[in-house]
């Protein structure tokens, strides 16, 4: 039945057109037609003359232009959850898409070979490029290494990922630049341009960013750089910073590496701003030292918490270091601790330690370290050195050295030394300035003071007395009666660490000679007995028998624990001393053993020198001995005798009637303590007691017996030794003397008128000649002429009318002619004009 409008059948290229067409004819080789009513069903004839078409096969024309199919090319429609499937199978199945509209045909081929899917780009020329190879283990683009890029565009345009085969580089966000070896990442914002993220939950480091140089390493090989590049204002690319690493040592087991940070500085790239050195275990700023690269660490409020100045080769902490600082300057702004050295060491060693080390060969007098305390002046802010501590090495020899440490201060705007700790001495005020030295105690601010202006030392006093080299002051009165140390108030306590023993010497004070440094005298404590608590004092001087170059001393005086004083005594150190004061000499000399000297002009009121024997007790009795001076010596047999003694007794102690007696005793005839002279009781007595016989003799200028009492004979001689059988009173013929008349009247008949006379003149042993009586005399004067020679004349001065026995006339000088040899004349002046003369035997005067 015809259709309306009429059916048109044509080739797709309009080469054949049938219109109207009422019949459609199908090639029976490929199709079958089945009818049912007015419905015709057209089916592919799988058994026709063309290729067999079965289910899922995709038909295609064969060489006979017949529709055929193949089991290698099938299509399965969607079933269930699986979508429609087009399948090519066989040996290396391919799918080609080709553009043949131009002079050159371009084709893209998909090919499956084994487990790999290939995508090729081909043309009608020689191009046959494998673009993609996909397999279960990898997806390879440009597997054959052609100059073929791979690019992934971002949303909105632009290369998100670009693999440039010609440059063998990859770009992210851009085509890799020509100078990029592998990866070029480009962003357009300020966010994170690259992020490496790991979701690993383990403890190991992740993610890792590795720069790996996968070749056998060699020392000094660089391993990689991280470069920070930008453009300058001339649009030139500049390497502004680089982080690089190299192999310092590639030895297996001893590998060492460097990490280096470099920065562009003043148009020049400086390689070693910061270097981490594995060979030295160091982090180094400005490793090569070729550039002026400083290092700075900022604090919260301090921009220069740590600051180095490479140009000045110094370091500042809290400050940019001054140019006059060689290495380190530390600046603080408050009063808290500026620098602290802390150690947590728990051992016995010294920690922490601060060392000032001069690492050069030392020479004598080198200053090897100094600590200065400086400030700015108030007027001009001039930097001033207020104090200095420094050390000088001395006596450098080989590996040995001595040293002095000095502590200088500022005085009168000049630096002066206050203290020197020397290798052979410690000196305060070494420059001889007016700098005192003071040591405080717990309760005494002037426990020890050296007063430089007075050149003296005070102990316990802040004002040592001028003129005294050492002034020692205790805090209280010396108390010998306490054992409480705090209450003793010992001004000086001297001791030593020697061994105790009888006669051992303890603490000592030594003295040099005048203008000398040699020991010449000393005072030392001495143990007096075997008891260590019995201690006295010994006094020493230079041993005269030793050379002057020696410092040997000899003990010359000792005060023992019993209060006895030995002076050069033979029994020093013994208990045999016979007195509290014992003085010994070891030679015979005319010099004094004891001398009391006073250089002042004597007065009539006070003695120039005095020795006092004092008894303070009030219970003395009459006859108490108040003092004795003994003279002791040994006889030839070694027996000791009191050869002489002076003794004073209190004869009468009654108030208002006090009498004292001083007696002088001597050894006489083998008997000690024989009284020779006694002063007291209103008289002077020689030979008191009369036993033994003690003579008394007075010598004159030329006469050895000017006056003599012969005790054994009971006679007295004047100018002569009285004869044993002579008169009781015997006078030298040339002697004259005055004697109170009272002593004469006991034996002579003198009238009362004569009693007021007072003198007697005697002359004995006269030979011939004239004895002239004075023309004028005192009434009562007696003249006794004894033992006159024959022819002796006695006359009266003829210038007056004096007479002898009223004989003769005025002017007659002849009184008598002595005819009785041995007889005597006694003449008495009885009046103004008369002498009485009688002949007697020698008179006895008592």
Secondary structure, DSSP 8 states (H G I E B T S, - for coil): ---SS-EEEE-TTSS-EEEEE------TTTEEEEEETTEEEEEE-TTSSS----TTB--EE-TTS-EE-BTTEEEE--BTTB--EEEE-STT-EEEEEE-SSSS-EEEEEEEETTEEEEEEEESSS-EEEEEEEETTEEEESTT--S--EEEE-TTSSEEEEEETTTTEEEESS---TT-SSEEE--SSSS-S--------SSS--S-------S---TT-EEEEEEEEEE-TTS-EEEEEEEEEEEEE--TTS-EEEEEEEEEETTEEEEEEEEEETTTTEEEESSS--S---EEE--SS-TTSEEEETTTTEEEESS---TT-SSEEE--SSSS-S--------SSS--S-------S---TT-EEEEEEEEEE-TTT--EEEEEEEEEEEEEEETTEEEEEEEEEEEETTEEEEEEEE-SS-EEESTT--S--EEE--SS-TTSEEEETTTTEEEES-SS--TT-SEEE--SS---TT---HHHH--S----------TT-EEEEEEEE-TT--SEEEEEEEEE-SSSTT-EEEEEEEE-TTS-TT---EEEEEEE-TTS-EEES-TTTTSS--SSSEEE--SS--SS-SS-----S---SSS-SS--------S---TTEEEEEEEEEEE-TTS-EEEEEEEEEEEEE--TT--EEEEEEEEEETTEEEEEEEEEETTEEEESTT--S---EEE--SS-TTSEEEETTTTEEEESS---TTS-SEEE-TT------GGGTTTSS---GGGTT---EEEEES--SEEEEE-SS--TT-EEEEES--TTEEEEE-TTS--EETTBS-TT----EE--STT-EEEEEEEETTEEEEEEES-----
